[in-house]
Amino acid sequence: MVSKLLDMFRGSSTATDPVCGMDVDTKNPGGGTHDHEGTTYYFCGTGCRLEFAEDAQGYLSGEKKMEM
């Protein structure tokens, strides 16, 4: 909890990778970012970013999910 509070004060934030559901640091996303219809999405790894780029609507609609 303390680390979350410190992150808030430092301006650090996270986003959820739309492919695998992992939390991703928006200031340093391991898999980079992808812009889709005016929204920036953040990824834990390159594989998730490439999967999303191939079928963004499938992941955003929930039709597609990565099985881990």
Secondary structure, DSSP 8 states (H G I E B T S, - for coil): -HHHHHHHHHT--EEE-TTT--EEETTS-TT-EEEETTEEEE-SSHHHHHHHHH-HHHHHHTS-----
